[in-house]
């Protein structure tokens, strides 16, 4: 179950990164909100991984 969440989270992060790049090309003024969203999602993902003991050594 946790492995499925990790794969899904990595996929979402990759999509968000691509969206940030595309958005910056079209509207640089919106970049800060997109970067903040990506940062918060990555922080949530790290916190989730730290909460599961088997993933601790992999961080």
Secondary structure by P-SEA (a helix, b strand, c coil): caaaaaaaaaaaaaaaaaaaaaaaaccccaaaaaaaaaaaaaaaaaaaaaacccccccc
